[in-house]
Amino acid sequence: MSADTAANTARPEVVLGVGGGIAAYKAGEILRRLADHGAQVTVVPTAAALHFVGEATWSALAGRPARTEVWDDVHLVPHVQLGRQADLVVVAPATADLLARAAHGRADDLLTSTLLTAHCPTVFAPAMHTEMWLHAATQANVATLRERGAHVLDPDDGRLTGDESGAGRLPDPGRIATYGADLLDVSQRGVGDDLRGRHVVISAGGTREDLDPVRFLGNRSSGRQGFALARVAAARGARVTLVAANTELPTPIGTDVVQVSSTEELREQMVGRAEQADAVIMAAAVADFRPRARGAEKIKKTESAPVPELELEQTPDVLAELVSRRGADERPTVIAGFAAETGANPEDTLRLGREKLERKGCDLLVVNDVGGGKVFAAETNAATILDVDGGRTDVPFGPKTDLAHALLDQVRHRIRTAS
């Protein structure tokens, strides 16, 4: 076997089912992005989908033949083998008709037959007119599919065909592909939906403290690590609330996002939502100080005016407050924090982290060495996870999702231990 062949066999197999809606053209972007994540994609369009995008287009984009008929290559039994061999099935757009046929177990074409034989994660990305999405029959079909373990996304609210707008727009193709890639990652790691039934509240980004209507004190956090945690937790089955401070990242599918700006706004949201959470992860970079007074108007710069002196005061310690509020019922069960440190050397950085873990009283603390501006706004990270029992887990340099999985592994263990 050649090296290229061996590499191809190691790539996950994804079936991309395409329903017969105008959003079918957007599925090409989903295909490309899934391929960018390392997947081999086989496109299975319905007969109606081929009225919008032709078979040749799908074959060219996928680099392998699109599969359209049960009767093609019958000796290979495609209506059985495609589903059996798939590591992930994504149906986008999933029309009202396709959702109905899937919910009722129909096997009247190659795609619905494939859905019945697949034992891997299956994602439906609905797209249809608002009335069709809100119809009781469609909602019942969606509920049925979700009860069976399928991942049925909520459609976006926006421009539809013609002049109409409303709920029913296909979710952003990039977000769909990222969600699919996260499910593949979870499956390959063998963790499955081990956080199903758990509520995880995560903070992300960096808070800003206003100096005047134009200027603010802030920090360099992009929110990427917190968003990676939210994506991974959702892919592992958790109900995720993401409190995002001043981020510009796309909303992760499967999460409830709350936008905040200042430390006080973040504090209110985290404290209020922690009471119903199984785990709280404070990944946001929270400002330690804020101006004692905020200018009502823009502070002017003139040659005659003196340079203003900035008087600061401490902001609330959100992580410590969350720990102190943990009640007799131990909700949240697990509290994890992050420490961005700049020590003289690695051991000095860890010493600062251990001191912070003891001072804050949380269960887990992720220690990041951010000297020289590294980590911020990057797609990669390396860190050490300290736990209250004295343990230490070193997470080597890699994608921020690796650190997210490592931390959530420990969160899951502590939840189970406490249950």
C-alpha positions as CSV (number, residue, x, y, z in Angstrom):
1,M,0.0,0.0,0.0
2,S,1.4,3.4,-1.0
3,A,1.9,6.2,1.6
4,D,-0.9,8.2,-0.2
5,T,-3.3,5.3,0.0
6,A,-2.5,4.7,3.7
7,A,-3.1,8.4,4.4
8,N,-6.4,8.3,2.6
9,T,-7.6,5.2,4.5
10,A,-6.9,7.0,7.8
11,R,-9.1,10.0,6.8
12,P,-12.6,9.9,8.2
13,E,-15.5,9.1,5.8
14,V,-18.3,11.6,5.7
15,V,-21.5,11.3,3.8
16,L,-22.9,14.7,2.8
17,G,-26.6,14.4,2.0
18,V,-28.1,17.3,0.1
19,G,-31.8,18.0,0.1
20,G,-33.9,19.6,-2.6
21,G,-33.9,23.3,-1.5
22,I,-32.4,26.4,-2.9
23,A,-29.8,26.3,-0.1
24,A,-28.3,23.2,-1.9
25,Y,-25.7,25.5,-3.5
26,K,-24.3,26.3,0.0
27,A,-23.5,22.6,0.6
28,G,-20.5,23.0,-1.6
29,E,-18.9,25.2,1.0
30,I,-19.7,22.6,3.7
31,L,-18.0,20.0,1.5
32,R,-14.9,22.1,1.1
33,R,-14.5,22.9,4.7
34,L,-15.1,19.3,5.8
35,A,-12.3,18.3,3.4
36,D,-10.1,21.0,4.9
37,H,-10.7,19.3,8.3
38,G,-9.2,16.1,6.7
39,A,-12.4,14.2,5.8
40,Q,-13.1,12.2,2.7
41,V,-16.6,13.3,1.5
42,T,-19.1,11.4,-0.5
43,V,-22.1,13.5,-1.7
44,V,-25.5,11.9,-1.8
45,P,-27.9,14.4,-3.3
46,T,-31.6,13.7,-3.6
47,A,-33.3,13.7,-7.0
48,A,-34.8,17.1,-6.1
49,A,-31.4,18.5,-5.1
50,L,-30.0,17.7,-8.6
51,H,-32.5,20.4,-10.0
52,F,-30.4,23.0,-8.1
53,V,-26.8,21.6,-8.3
54,G,-25.8,19.0,-10.9
55,E,-24.1,15.7,-10.2
56,A,-20.9,16.7,-12.1
57,T,-20.4,19.6,-9.7
58,W,-20.6,17.4,-6.6
59,S,-18.2,14.9,-8.1
60,A,-15.7,17.5,-9.0
61,L,-15.8,19.2,-5.6
62,A,-15.5,15.9,-3.7
63,G,-12.9,14.4,-5.9
64,R,-14.9,11.2,-6.1
65,P,-18.2,10.3,-7.7
66,A,-21.5,11.6,-6.2
67,R,-23.9,8.8,-5.4
68,T,-27.4,9.4,-6.6
69,E,-29.2,6.0,-7.2
70,V,-29.8,2.9,-5.2
71,W,-29.5,1.0,-8.6
72,D,-26.0,2.2,-9.4
73,D,-23.2,-0.4,-8.7
74,V,-25.8,-2.7,-7.1
75,H,-23.2,-5.4,-6.5
76,L,-21.6,-3.0,-4.0
77,V,-25.0,-2.6,-2.1
78,P,-24.5,1.2,-1.8
79,H,-27.7,1.7,0.2
80,V,-26.2,-0.3,3.0
81,Q,-22.5,0.2,2.7
82,L,-22.5,4.0,2.5
83,G,-24.1,4.3,6.0
84,R,-22.1,1.5,7.5
85,Q,-18.8,3.0,6.4
86,A,-19.5,6.5,7.4
87,D,-17.9,8.2,10.4
88,L,-20.3,11.1,10.1
89,V,-23.4,12.0,8.1
90,V,-24.3,15.6,7.5
91,V,-27.6,16.5,5.7
92,A,-27.6,20.1,4.5
93,P,-30.0,21.5,3.5
94,A,-32.5,19.2,5.3
95,T,-35.8,20.1,3.9
96,A,-39.2,19.6,5.6
97,D,-39.8,16.6,3.4
98,L,-36.4,15.1,4.1
99,L,-36.9,15.5,7.9
100,A,-40.3,13.9,7.6
101,R,-39.0,10.9,5.7
102,A,-36.0,10.5,8.1
103,A,-38.3,10.7,11.2
104,H,-40.6,8.0,9.8
105,G,-37.9,5.7,8.7
106,R,-38.6,5.9,5.0
107,A,-36.0,4.3,2.7
108,D,-37.3,5.5,-0.7
109,D,-34.0,6.7,-2.1
110,L,-30.3,6.3,-1.5
111,L,-30.0,9.1,1.1
112,T,-32.8,7.9,3.4
113,S,-31.6,4.3,3.0
114,T,-28.1,5.5,4.1
115,L,-29.6,7.3,7.1
116,L,-31.2,4.0,8.2
117,T,-27.9,2.1,8.1
118,A,-25.6,4.7,9.6
119,H,-24.4,4.1,13.2
120,C,-22.3,7.3,13.4
121,P,-23.3,10.8,14.5
122,T,-25.8,12.3,12.1
123,V,-26.4,16.1,11.7
124,F,-29.4,17.7,10.1
125,A,-29.1,21.3,9.1
126,P,-32.7,22.5,8.3
127,A,-33.5,25.0,5.6
128,M,-37.1,25.9,4.5
129,H,-39.7,28.7,4.7
130,T,-40.7,29.9,8.1
131,E,-44.2,28.4,8.0
132,M,-42.8,25.0,7.1
133,W,-40.3,25.1,10.0
134,L,-42.8,26.2,12.5
135,H,-45.5,23.7,11.4
136,A,-46.5,21.3,14.1
137,A,-45.6,18.3,11.9
138,T,-42.1,19.5,11.2
139,Q,-41.5,20.3,14.9
140,A,-42.8,16.8,15.8
141,N,-40.4,15.3,13.3
142,V,-37.5,17.3,14.7
143,A,-38.3,16.2,18.2
144,T,-38.5,12.5,17.1
145,L,-35.1,12.7,15.4
146,R,-33.5,14.4,18.4
147,E,-34.9,11.8,20.8
148,R,-33.2,9.2,18.7
149,G,-29.9,10.9,19.1
150,A,-29.7,12.9,15.9
151,H,-28.2,16.4,15.9
152,V,-30.9,18.6,14.4
153,L,-29.7,22.2,14.3
154,D,-31.9,25.2,14.6
155,P,-32.1,27.2,11.4
156,D,-30.9,30.8,11.3
157,D,-33.2,33.7,11.2
158,G,-32.6,35.8,8.0
159,R,-33.2,36.3,4.3
160,L,-35.0,33.4,2.6
161,T,-36.0,33.2,-1.1
162,G,-37.6,36.2,-2.7
163,D,-38.3,39.1,-0.4
164,E,-39.1,37.0,2.6
165,S,-37.1,36.8,5.9
166,G,-37.6,34.7,9.0
167,A,-36.6,31.5,10.8
168,G,-35.6,28.9,8.2
169,R,-32.3,30.0,6.8
170,L,-29.6,27.4,6.5
171,P,-27.0,27.9,9.3
172,D,-23.7,29.3,8.2
173,P,-21.8,26.6,6.2
174,G,-18.6,27.2,8.1
175,R,-20.3,26.7,11.5
176,I,-22.0,23.5,10.2
177,A,-18.6,22.1,9.0
178,T,-16.9,23.0,12.3
179,Y,-19.6,21.3,14.3
180,G,-19.3,18.2,12.1
181,A,-15.5,18.2,12.6
182,D,-16.0,18.5,16.4
183,L,-18.3,15.5,16.4
184,L,-15.7,13.6,14.4
185,D,-13.0,14.6,16.9
186,V,-15.2,13.5,19.8
187,S,-15.9,10.1,18.1
188,Q,-12.3,9.5,17.3
189,R,-11.3,10.2,20.9
190,G,-13.8,7.7,22.1
191,V,-15.5,10.1,24.6
192,G,-18.9,10.2,22.9
193,D,-21.6,12.3,24.6
194,D,-20.2,11.8,28.1
195,L,-21.5,15.3,29.2
196,R,-25.1,14.7,28.0
197,G,-27.6,16.0,30.6
198,R,-25.0,18.3,32.1
199,H,-25.1,22.1,32.0
200,V,-21.7,23.8,31.6
201,V,-21.4,27.6,31.9
202,I,-18.2,29.0,30.2
203,S,-16.9,32.5,30.1
204,A,-14.7,33.7,27.2
205,G,-13.0,36.8,25.8
206,G,-11.7,39.8,27.6
207,T,-13.7,42.4,29.6
208,R,-13.4,46.1,28.9
209,E,-13.6,49.0,31.4
210,D,-14.7,52.3,30.0
211,L,-12.6,55.4,30.5
212,D,-15.0,57.6,28.5
213,P,-17.5,57.0,25.7
214,V,-14.6,56.2,23.3
215,R,-11.7,54.7,25.2
216,F,-11.4,51.7,27.5
217,L,-9.0,49.5,29.5
218,G,-8.9,46.0,28.0
219,N,-6.7,43.0,27.3
220,R,-5.5,40.9,24.4
221,S,-7.8,37.9,24.8
222,S,-9.6,36.9,21.6
223,G,-11.9,34.3,23.3
224,R,-10.7,31.5,21.1
225,Q,-9.9,29.1,24.1
226,G,-13.3,29.7,25.7
227,F,-15.0,29.2,22.4
228,A,-13.1,26.0,21.8
229,L,-14.3,24.8,25.3
230,A,-17.8,25.6,24.4
231,R,-17.6,23.8,21.0
232,V,-16.1,20.7,22.6
233,A,-18.5,20.7,25.5
234,A,-21.5,20.9,23.0
235,A,-20.1,18.1,20.9
236,R,-19.8,16.0,24.0
237,G,-23.5,16.4,24.6
238,A,-23.5,19.2,27.3
239,R,-26.0,22.1,27.4
240,V,-23.7,25.0,27.1
241,T,-24.1,28.6,28.1
242,L,-21.3,30.8,26.8
243,V,-20.8,34.2,28.4
244,A,-18.8,36.1,25.7
245,A,-17.0,39.4,26.4
246,N,-16.0,41.4,23.4
247,T,-15.4,38.6,20.9
248,E,-15.7,38.5,17.2
249,L,-15.9,34.8,16.7
250,P,-18.9,32.9,15.1
251,T,-21.4,31.5,17.6
252,P,-20.6,27.8,18.2
253,I,-23.5,25.6,17.2
254,G,-25.3,24.0,20.1
255,T,-24.5,26.9,22.6
256,D,-26.5,29.7,24.1
257,V,-24.4,32.8,23.9
258,V,-24.8,35.8,26.2
259,Q,-22.9,38.9,25.1
260,V,-21.3,41.1,27.8
261,S,-18.6,43.9,27.9
262,S,-17.5,44.9,31.4
263,T,-16.4,42.8,34.4
264,E,-19.6,43.7,36.3
265,E,-21.8,42.5,33.4
266,L,-19.8,39.3,33.2
267,R,-20.1,38.8,36.9
268,E,-23.9,39.3,36.9
269,Q,-24.3,36.7,34.2
270,M,-21.9,34.1,35.6
271,V,-23.2,34.3,39.2
272,G,-26.8,34.2,38.0
273,R,-26.3,31.2,35.7
274,A,-23.9,29.2,37.9
275,E,-26.7,28.3,40.3
276,Q,-28.1,25.9,37.8
277,A,-24.8,24.6,36.3
278,D,-23.0,21.4,36.9
279,A,-19.7,23.0,36.0
280,V,-18.4,26.6,35.5
281,I,-15.3,27.3,33.6
282,M,-13.9,30.9,33.8
283,A,-11.8,31.1,30.7
284,A,-12.4,34.8,30.2
285,A,-9.6,37.3,30.8
286,V,-11.3,39.5,33.4
287,A,-9.9,43.0,34.0
288,D,-8.4,43.3,37.5
289,F,-8.8,47.1,37.6
290,R,-11.2,49.7,36.3
291,P,-11.3,53.5,36.4
292,R,-12.7,54.9,39.6
293,A,-14.6,57.5,37.5
294,R,-15.8,57.3,33.9
295,G,-15.8,60.4,31.8
296,A,-19.2,61.4,30.6
297,E,-17.7,62.9,27.4
298,K,-14.6,62.1,25.4
299,I,-11.4,63.2,27.2
300,K,-9.9,65.9,25.0
301,K,-6.3,66.1,24.0
302,T,-5.2,69.7,23.8
303,E,-1.8,71.4,24.1
304,S,-3.1,73.5,27.1
305,A,-4.9,70.7,29.0
306,P,-2.8,68.6,31.4
307,V,-2.5,64.9,30.8
308,P,-5.3,63.3,32.8
309,E,-4.2,61.1,35.8
310,L,-5.9,57.7,35.9
311,E,-7.1,56.5,39.2
312,L,-8.0,52.8,39.3
313,E,-9.9,50.5,41.6
314,Q,-10.1,46.8,41.8
315,T,-12.9,44.9,40.0
316,P,-14.9,42.1,41.6
317,D,-13.1,38.8,41.8
318,V,-15.6,36.7,39.9
319,L,-13.9,33.4,40.2
320,A,-13.5,33.7,44.0
321,E,-17.2,34.8,44.3
322,L,-18.4,31.8,42.4
323,V,-16.5,29.5,44.8
324,S,-17.8,31.4,47.9
325,R,-21.4,31.1,46.7
326,R,-21.2,27.3,46.2
327,G,-24.0,26.1,48.4
328,A,-24.8,23.1,50.4
329,D,-26.1,21.3,47.3
330,E,-22.6,21.8,45.7
331,R,-23.9,23.5,42.6
332,P,-21.9,24.0,40.5
333,T,-20.2,20.7,41.1
334,V,-17.0,21.8,39.5
335,I,-15.4,25.2,39.2
336,A,-12.4,25.7,36.9
337,G,-10.4,28.9,36.3
338,F,-7.6,30.1,34.1
339,A,-4.4,31.8,35.0
340,A,-2.5,33.9,32.5
341,E,1.0,34.2,34.0
342,T,4.4,35.5,33.0
343,G,7.0,33.9,35.3
344,A,10.7,34.1,35.1
345,N,10.8,30.4,34.1
346,P,8.3,27.5,33.7
347,E,8.6,26.5,37.4
348,D,8.1,30.1,38.5
349,T,4.9,30.3,36.3
350,L,3.6,27.1,37.9
351,R,4.4,28.4,41.4
352,L,2.3,31.4,40.6
353,G,-0.5,29.1,39.4
354,R,-0.5,27.0,42.5
355,E,-0.7,30.1,44.7
356,K,-3.6,31.3,42.6
357,L,-5.4,27.9,42.9
358,E,-5.1,28.0,46.7
359,R,-6.1,31.7,46.8
360,K,-9.2,31.3,44.6
361,G,-10.4,27.9,46.0
362,C,-11.5,26.5,42.7
363,D,-11.2,22.8,41.8
364,L,-9.1,23.2,38.6
365,L,-6.8,25.9,37.3
366,V,-5.4,26.1,33.8
367,V,-2.0,27.8,33.9
368,N,-0.9,29.6,30.7
369,D,2.5,31.1,30.2
370,V,1.6,34.2,28.1
371,G,5.0,35.9,28.2
372,G,5.8,37.7,24.9
373,G,2.1,37.8,23.9
374,K,1.9,34.1,23.0
375,V,-1.4,32.2,23.3
376,F,-3.6,35.3,22.6
377,A,-5.5,35.2,19.3
378,A,-3.7,32.0,18.4
379,E,-5.3,28.7,17.3
380,T,-2.9,26.7,19.4
381,N,-2.0,26.5,23.1
382,A,0.0,24.7,25.7
383,A,-0.8,24.7,29.4
384,T,-0.7,22.9,32.7
385,I,-3.9,21.9,34.5
386,L,-3.6,22.0,38.3
387,D,-6.1,20.4,40.5
388,V,-7.0,21.1,44.2
389,D,-5.8,17.6,45.2
390,G,-2.2,18.4,44.1
391,G,-2.4,16.8,40.7
392,R,-0.8,18.2,37.5
393,T,-1.6,17.5,33.9
394,D,0.6,18.9,31.2
395,V,-1.1,19.6,27.9
396,P,1.5,19.8,25.1
397,F,1.4,22.4,22.3
398,G,-1.4,21.8,19.9
399,P,-4.9,23.0,18.9
400,K,-6.9,24.7,21.6
401,T,-9.5,21.9,21.3
402,D,-6.8,19.6,22.7
403,L,-6.7,21.6,25.9
404,A,-10.5,21.9,25.9
405,H,-10.8,18.1,25.8
406,A,-8.1,17.6,28.5
407,L,-9.9,20.1,30.9
408,L,-13.3,18.6,30.2
409,D,-12.0,15.1,30.9
410,Q,-11.2,16.3,34.4
411,V,-14.5,18.2,34.7
412,R,-16.4,15.1,33.7
413,H,-14.5,12.9,36.2
414,R,-15.2,15.3,39.1
415,I,-18.9,15.5,38.2
416,R,-19.2,11.7,38.2
417,T,-17.2,11.4,41.4
418,A,-19.5,13.9,43.1
419,S,-22.7,12.3,41.8
